[in-house]
Amino acid sequence: MASGDVVNWCSNAATTYVPAVGVELMIVQVFLNGQTMQYGIQDGIDWARQYVISNNNEGEFAACKYGITNSHYYQSDSKTETGFSAIQLK
């Protein structure tokens, strides 16, 4: 993959996404499937988080701008499907 590529990632449980060493991504949208979800940037100790709340069983999307690297990575506590769309910066 190269700078400018679009990265789409999804999972079916609470999870962490850590890019390879030297790769930087800008997450521009996250999604979930019908529940409350926390997501954000984790560094192994602390995390900055955001909440999405859905009162139905339909997919929900949230716009955001999170720059992630191998040391500051994406984490979600979703119990169902979750994922994001990002642009590779480096």
Secondary structure as GFF3:
##gff-version 3
##sequence-region A 1 90
A	DSSP	beta_strand	6	11	.	.	.	ID=ss1
A	DSSP	beta_strand	15	17	.	.	.	ID=ss2
A	DSSP	beta_strand	25	33	.	.	.	ID=ss3
A	DSSP	beta_strand	37	42	.	.	.	ID=ss4
A	DSSP	beta_strand	47	52	.	.	.	ID=ss5
A	DSSP	beta_strand	59	68	.	.	.	ID=ss6
A	DSSP	beta_strand	73	76	.	.	.	ID=ss7
A	DSSP	beta_strand	82	88	.	.	.	ID=ss8
###
